[in-house]
Amino acid sequence: MNAPWTSLTVFDALAPAEIARGRLLVEDIPCVLVDRSLLQLGIVADGIELQVPESDLERARQALARDYSGELELES
């Protein structure tokens, strides 16, 4: 039996939605983007929903909350 999927968050633009999706996939957390808008027409009215299985919801929240900015090496 498949676990039910639930909404993790909703984005108003595709780029940040894809970045969040990529972060979850790197953590081996299944996820899908559900387009609730008319993106094909260039209109993001209701947003882009990031969904995960209910059983992975807390792990997904933790993965997106991690701040990796301190690990970046800036070139001078």
Summary of the structure (lengths in Angstrom):
residues: 76
radius of gyration: 14.2
end to end distance: 52.9
largest distance: 52.9
contacts: 173
relative contact order: 0.26
helix: 41%
strand: 25%
